């Protein structure tokens, strides 16, 4: 999330610009590809940050962070990994802040 704000907090345009910059920086991390796989609003915000040109690379492979930190699925004796966003990362991408 974007953290906690006092009840008197009022956003200004500069807050939004900073949020977009932080979101852009986050989307440059390897495991952030999970945002494009997430769908819905998360997918839309991720796409806004990195653009359509990045879509083919999302399907190439998982990031190196997927094995220690991502989603693990075991079925029929096989183990599969994929990138996954934490709840905090989803909140951040959505621009959530708490009062």
N, C-alpha and C positions, 0 to 999 in steps of 0.2 A: 504494500500500500504506500501511499504518499505520507503516511504518518498520522499523527494526532494534531488537531488544530483547536485553538480555544473557541468557545461559543461565539465570540465576537468576530471570528475570522470572516473575511470577505475576499473572495477571489478577484484578481485583476487579470488583464490580458497577459501580463508578463508571467504570471503563474502558469498559464496554459503553455506559453512558449517554452518555459523551463521544463515542464512535464513532457512536452513533445521531444525535447532534446534528450532527456533522460531515457525516454522510451526508445528513441533511435539508438542510443548507446547500448541499451539492453538487447535490442534486436540484433546487434552485431556479435553477440555471444553465440558460440556453436549450438548449444542446446536450445536456444530460442526458436529453432526451427519447429519445435513443438507447438508454438503459437499458431503457426500456419496449418498445422495438422488438427488443431483444436476445433476449428469451425466457428460459426456464429460471429458475435461481436469481436471476440479475441482474434479470429482470422482477419476480420476487416481492419482492425487497428494495426495488426502486424503487417498486413499488406500495405497499408498507408505509410508505415515506417520504412519498409525496405523495397517496395515496388514489385511489379509483376515479373521483372527479370530474375528475381531470386526464386521463383516458384519451381523451375526444373531442378535446382540443386537440393530442394527439400526432399525430393524423392530419391536422391542418389544414395544416401546412407545415413546411419545414425551418427551423432556426434560422439567423440571419445568420452564425454561425460555421461553418456546414457547408461553405461554399465555400472558405475558406482552410485549414480544418483537418480537414474531414470526408472521407468516402469519395467518390471520383469514379469513375463508370462511363461509358465511352464505347462506344456501339454504333450501327451504321448511321449514322454521321455526327452523332449526337446525343450530347451530354454531359449526364449527370445527376449530381446531388450529393445526399448524405444525411448526416445526423449519424452520427458513429461514436465509440465509446469507445476510448481508448488502453488498452494492457495495464495500465498503472499505475492507470487509473481503474477498470477491472474488478477489479483486486486490492483497491483501496480500498473499493469497494462491497461486496465480499465480506468485508471486515474482515481481510484478510491482513496478517500481520506476520512478519518474519523473525528468526530467532534465530541 
